[in-house]
Amino acid sequence: MKNTLVQKSRTILGSAMLAAMIATIVVALFPVINTMERWSEDLRIAYLLPPEDQHPDIMMLMINEDTLSAFPYRSPVDRALLANTVRLLGTMGVRAIVLDILFDQPTEPAKDAALARALDNLTIPYVAAYAGQAEGLNPAQIDYLDRFIPPPARGLANLLKDPFTNTARWIYPGKTSDDGVFIPGMVGAIAEKIGVATSRDTLDISWRGSPLDNKITTFRTFPIQFLENLPAPWLKDKIVFIGADLSITDRHRTPFAAHAGANASFSPGVLVHAHGLAQILENRPSYYLGPVATFGFVFIIGLLAVVTSLLTKSLVWRISLSGLLMLLYWAIGFLAFAQVKLLLPLIAPTIALLSAAWLMEVIFGRQARQQKKFIRRAFAKYMAPAVVKLLEDDPSRLSTKGEKREMTFLFTDIANFTSFTEKTEPEIMVAVLNDYLGQACSIAMDHDGMIDKIIGDALCVIFNAPVYQDNHAQRAVDCALAIDEFSINFIKKQAEQGIEFGITRIGVNTGLAIIGNFGGADRFDYTAHGDAINTAARLESVNKQLGTRICISETTKTLCHTTHFRNVGGLILKGKTKPVFVFEPVSEETTQSQQFKDYEKAYAMIEQDDPSVSAILQDLHSRYPDDPLVTYHAQRYNQGDQGAIITLSEK
């Protein structure tokens, strides 16, 4: 007993560990899964990040379209403007200046010299954007930049982005140049200038929430051309970022893109740097768990999934409990960020949960798998022999490719089946239903129909697939008549044994649909999809309202040359706007009867909207009270519903 418990415990822990490893590897190796994990993080940042006041120490001076419209060229930015800005800031008591502008080429000599003098004369710290060959600059650009910006004032303007969504996520720490000199990233460079300690490790950006009023920016922001109009106290002791806020220049995706529209989802690079510096100034902790803690969470969820799988043998309950566990964890994940700004992984634990459930099914589900195998073997006789033969002769038919072709679809259903199941003992009900379905399927196969689906008491048969049949419509109608005849005899047989078995209602329709394997790469499910199938199912259902047993669409009727029909009417099925003209198949003997002739004559008057037809229908109803179509039309005319086009309110 003890050994069994130990072995089971090892299996549980081992399964949870394996599930956690699978989840971690899948997230790391598969870009789509990794992107889903990142998206779940971005969603919480964009929607749940609590609002915060504007940062008190950071101010933004932005170069916008109005700024550039005042100058004859857009790029590089007019350096006289920058020179005046730098000089003015130097007199307003700001704490430091960050220039997120790359000075990698000359412009107008006098303006270049003015900016260089303004920077040289600054008595406050400043950092300017720097880049090298790795960032795409050529030797001439690097040489100019090196002469314009002295080494102490350089900050690499790189943004660290994840490779799958190209979203800025980390503070760039910097790098060591070829000559062995470490060049910090822009955030680290300005932090060092103002005496704030920072790490050379890569840090996740812990974004600031926007103020409650979404019209107010996270940082106090003004167009650069308005600087002269700003009161000096507004800028005193502020770290001023200068950068571009242009529609097509230096814009980057951030996690806020999960909330913003397509145009608003890209932020200026200078704003990303400002978020990074704000994080350093506030010593704001990371929202993210480290790799060890992340794996721990994934393992715990996997373990809970394993334990949950052992609580019940019912597959439905196992799936339900696993789904509930997943929903609960996701709710905790969103709540944790909303309350304490902690980003728990969501996708990896979900994969671990699914993997753990699958492992439990593999390890402990042998008995259940054997039972499923038995069921599959028992119902294999409902597969069409034509499909099996086709696959044996040509395995390439297992392709997932489909084709559009004209087919005829036959649907059957048993009237009052629910009542039958409630009134009949389970053993008897199962035996009777299996007997019925077995014979009905045999009839369908005798007419070369393909058994597509058996859903409870309902049967769906496809003609003209997988092999072509020139007379598929006629085959389907002949099959419907044969099933109808069998159904009547079957009801009589059951009645002799005291069993009330409902009549079979049948709908047949011909039309275009797509036929092929819709089971994916690992499961073969040769079936059809299209509106023609839905129409056949609807025609089966309308028998209940009409009182008939078989309804055939006009598209099927026109292809049948050996069967006689009588008109039902143009039915506008629920959810449709155009009528489907429907017919009831009858025997040749019936067409010679006075009852048939009287009905067809009355129907012709219905089509012509003859006002006298109402009285005729009432007379026919008294003469042929057992005729369902006479009864139906007489009743609807009695209720004021006229004409051959009939709108059905029920499916």
BELMOVEN-V594230 format. One record per backbone hydrogen bond with DSSP energy under -1.0 kcal/mol. CO is the residue of the C=O (numbers start at 0). NH is the residue of the N-H. E is the energy in kcal/mol with one decimal. If there is no record, write none. Layout:
co: (CO,CO)
nh: (NH,NH)
e: (E,E)
This chain:
co: (0,1,2,3,4,5,6,7,8,9,10,11,12,13,14,15,16,17,18,19,20,21,22,23,24,25,29,30,31,32,33,34,35,36,37,38,39,40,41,42,43,56,58,59,60,61,62,63,64,66,67,77,78,79,80,81,82,83,84,85,87,88,88,92,95,96,97,98,98,101,107,108,109,110,111,112,113,114,115,116,124,126,127,129,131,132,137,138,139,140,141,142,143,144,149,150,152,154,155,159,159,161,166,168,172,174,176,180,182,183,184,185,186,187,188,189,190,191,202,204,212,217,219,221,222,223,225,226,230,231,231,234,237,237,238,239,240,241,242,249,251,252,253,254,255,255,264,266,267,268,269,270,271,272,273,274,275,276,277,278,286,289,290,291,292,293,294,295,296,297,298,299,300,301,302,303,304,305,307,313,314,315,316,317,318,319,320,321,322,323,324,325,326,327,328,329,330,331,332,333,334,335,335,336,341,345,346,347,348,349,350,351,352,353,354,355,356,357,358,359,360,364,365,366,367,368,369,370,371,372,373,374,378,379,383,384,385,386,387,388,389,393,394,395,402,404,406,407,408,409,410,411,412,413,415,416,417,418,419,424,425,426,427,428,429,430,431,432,433,434,435,436,437,438,439,440,441,442,443,444,449,452,454,457,458,459,459,460,461,462,468,470,471,472,473,474,475,476,477,478,479,480,481,482,483,484,485,486,487,488,489,490,491,493,494,502,504,505,506,507,508,510,512,513,514,515,524,526,528,529,530,531,532,533,534,535,536,537,540,541,542,548,550,551,552,553,555,556,563,565,568,569,570,570,571,572,579,580,581,581,582,583,586,588,589,592,593,594,595,596,597,598,599,600,601,602,603,604,605,609,611,612,613,614,615,616,617,618,619,623,626,627,628,629,630,631,632,633,634,635,636,643,645)
nh: (4,5,6,7,8,9,10,11,12,13,14,15,16,17,18,19,20,21,22,23,24,25,26,27,28,29,33,34,35,36,37,38,39,40,41,42,43,44,45,46,47,238,240,221,242,223,244,67,68,69,70,81,82,83,84,85,86,87,88,89,90,91,93,236,239,126,241,100,128,103,111,112,113,114,115,116,117,118,119,120,96,98,154,156,136,135,141,142,143,144,145,146,147,148,152,153,127,129,185,168,169,165,161,204,184,182,179,176,174,155,188,189,190,191,192,193,195,194,170,206,215,54,59,61,225,226,228,229,233,234,235,237,94,95,58,97,60,99,62,268,266,167,256,257,258,259,253,251,271,272,273,274,275,276,277,278,279,280,281,283,342,293,294,295,296,297,298,299,300,301,302,303,304,305,306,307,308,309,310,317,318,319,320,321,322,323,324,325,326,327,328,329,330,331,332,333,334,335,336,337,338,339,341,340,343,349,350,351,352,353,354,355,356,357,358,359,360,361,362,363,364,368,369,370,371,372,373,374,375,376,377,378,381,382,387,388,389,390,391,392,393,396,397,398,514,512,510,462,508,460,506,458,504,416,419,420,421,422,423,428,429,430,431,432,433,434,435,436,437,438,439,440,441,442,443,444,445,446,448,447,461,459,457,454,411,451,452,409,449,407,471,474,475,476,477,478,479,480,481,482,483,484,485,486,487,488,489,490,491,492,493,494,495,498,497,414,412,550,410,552,408,406,404,528,402,526,517,515,513,533,534,535,536,537,538,539,540,541,543,545,546,505,507,582,556,557,558,559,585,583,581,645,572,579,647,575,570,553,567,568,551,565,590,591,592,596,597,598,599,600,601,602,603,604,605,606,607,609,608,612,615,616,617,618,619,620,621,622,623,626,630,631,632,633,634,635,636,637,638,640,639,569,571)
e: (-2.2,-2.6,-2.8,-2.5,-2.5,-2.6,-2.2,-2.5,-2.8,-3.0,-2.6,-2.4,-2.6,-2.7,-2.6,-2.2,-2.3,-2.6,-2.4,-2.4,-2.5,-2.7,-2.3,-1.8,-2.5,-2.3,-2.7,-2.8,-1.9,-2.1,-2.4,-2.8,-2.2,-1.5,-2.9,-2.7,-1.2,-2.3,-3.0,-2.0,-2.7,-3.2,-2.9,-2.5,-1.7,-2.5,-2.7,-2.0,-1.7,-1.2,-2.0,-1.5,-2.4,-2.6,-2.2,-2.8,-2.5,-2.5,-2.6,-1.9,-1.2,-1.2,-1.1,-3.4,-2.6,-2.1,-3.2,-1.5,-2.0,-1.2,-2.7,-2.6,-1.9,-2.1,-2.3,-2.5,-2.3,-2.3,-2.4,-2.4,-1.8,-3.4,-1.8,-1.6,-1.9,-1.8,-2.4,-2.6,-2.1,-2.7,-2.7,-1.7,-1.9,-2.7,-1.7,-1.6,-3.0,-1.9,-2.3,-2.3,-1.5,-1.5,-1.9,-2.9,-1.3,-3.4,-2.0,-3.4,-2.2,-2.7,-2.8,-2.1,-2.1,-2.3,-1.8,-1.7,-3.1,-1.1,-3.2,-1.0,-2.4,-1.4,-3.1,-2.6,-1.8,-1.5,-1.5,-1.9,-1.3,-1.4,-1.1,-2.1,-2.1,-1.3,-2.4,-3.0,-3.2,-2.8,-2.9,-1.9,-3.5,-2.8,-2.3,-1.9,-1.7,-2.2,-1.1,-2.8,-1.3,-2.0,-1.8,-2.0,-2.0,-2.5,-2.6,-1.9,-1.7,-3.0,-2.1,-2.2,-3.6,-2.6,-2.3,-2.1,-2.3,-2.3,-2.7,-2.4,-2.3,-2.2,-2.6,-2.6,-2.3,-2.1,-2.5,-2.5,-2.1,-1.1,-1.3,-2.5,-2.7,-2.4,-3.1,-2.4,-2.6,-2.5,-2.5,-2.4,-2.5,-2.5,-2.4,-2.5,-2.3,-2.3,-2.7,-2.2,-2.5,-2.9,-1.2,-2.2,-2.3,-2.2,-1.1,-1.5,-1.1,-1.6,-2.6,-2.5,-2.6,-2.4,-3.0,-2.9,-2.3,-2.3,-2.9,-2.5,-1.8,-2.4,-3.0,-2.8,-1.2,-2.6,-2.2,-1.9,-2.3,-2.3,-2.0,-2.1,-2.6,-2.2,-2.3,-2.0,-1.7,-1.9,-1.7,-3.0,-2.3,-2.5,-2.1,-2.4,-2.5,-2.0,-2.1,-1.6,-2.9,-1.9,-2.5,-2.5,-2.0,-2.7,-2.4,-1.4,-3.3,-1.1,-1.9,-2.4,-1.9,-1.8,-1.2,-3.2,-2.7,-2.0,-3.0,-2.7,-2.5,-2.2,-2.7,-3.2,-2.5,-2.0,-2.7,-2.9,-1.8,-2.2,-2.2,-2.7,-2.3,-1.2,-2.7,-1.9,-2.6,-2.5,-2.4,-1.7,-2.3,-2.4,-1.2,-2.7,-3.1,-1.4,-1.3,-2.4,-2.1,-2.2,-2.8,-2.4,-2.4,-2.5,-2.1,-2.8,-2.3,-2.4,-2.5,-2.8,-2.1,-1.8,-2.7,-2.4,-1.9,-2.3,-2.3,-2.5,-1.7,-2.7,-1.8,-2.9,-1.7,-2.1,-2.8,-2.1,-3.1,-2.5,-2.3,-2.3,-2.2,-2.4,-2.5,-2.2,-2.8,-1.2,-2.3,-1.7,-2.1,-2.3,-2.5,-1.8,-1.7,-2.1,-1.5,-2.3,-2.6,-3.2,-2.2,-3.0,-2.5,-2.4,-1.3,-1.5,-2.8,-2.7,-2.6,-3.2,-1.0,-3.0,-2.2,-2.5,-2.6,-1.7,-2.3,-1.3,-3.1,-2.0,-1.4,-1.0,-1.7,-1.7,-2.8,-2.1,-2.6,-2.1,-2.1,-2.8,-2.1,-1.5,-1.9,-2.5,-1.4,-2.7,-1.3,-1.7,-1.3,-2.9,-1.9,-2.0,-2.7,-2.4,-1.6,-1.6,-3.4,-1.8,-2.4,-2.5,-2.6,-2.4,-2.3,-2.4,-2.3,-1.8,-1.1,-2.9,-1.4,-3.0,-3.4)
